[in-house]
Amino acid sequence: MKKTIYLTSVVLTAIFLFWPVLYGNIGALQKLPGNPVLQATVGVLLFGALAYLTYEGGEEAKEEEFTAS
């Protein structure tokens, strides 16, 4: 479940990274109210933080590799 949330968050972060470009080129998105730059900033911060919090980078595997000798 955590991996699914992570992958979804990464994809949404990438979409919001280019949100102002998408907003300017797709007519249906231009009907949404608000500032696209502000929307992009909030989206990147929100989904980027969620991706960061759900990331499992194999920290446990690194700890097992180290020994006392």
VENBELBEL-V95383 format. One record per pair of residues at least 4 apart in sequence whose ideal C-beta (glycine too) atoms are under 6 Angstrom apart, sorted by sequence separation. I is the first residue (numbers start at 1). GAP is how many residues later the second one is. D is the distance in whole Angstrom. If there is no record, write none. Layout:
BEGIN
i=I gap=GAP d=D
i=I gap=GAP d=D
END
This chain:
BEGIN
i=18 gap=4 d=6
i=19 gap=4 d=6
i=22 gap=4 d=6
i=42 gap=4 d=6
i=43 gap=4 d=6
i=44 gap=4 d=5
i=34 gap=5 d=6
i=23 gap=6 d=5
i=23 gap=13 d=4
i=20 gap=16 d=5
i=19 gap=17 d=6
i=20 gap=17 d=6
i=19 gap=20 d=6
i=20 gap=20 d=5
i=19 gap=21 d=4
i=16 gap=24 d=5
i=16 gap=27 d=3
i=17 gap=27 d=6
i=16 gap=28 d=5
i=13 gap=31 d=6
i=13 gap=34 d=4
i=12 gap=35 d=4
i=13 gap=35 d=5
i=9 gap=38 d=5
i=13 gap=38 d=6
i=9 gap=41 d=4
i=10 gap=41 d=5
i=9 gap=42 d=4
i=6 gap=45 d=6
i=6 gap=48 d=4
i=5 gap=49 d=5
i=6 gap=49 d=6
i=2 gap=52 d=5
END
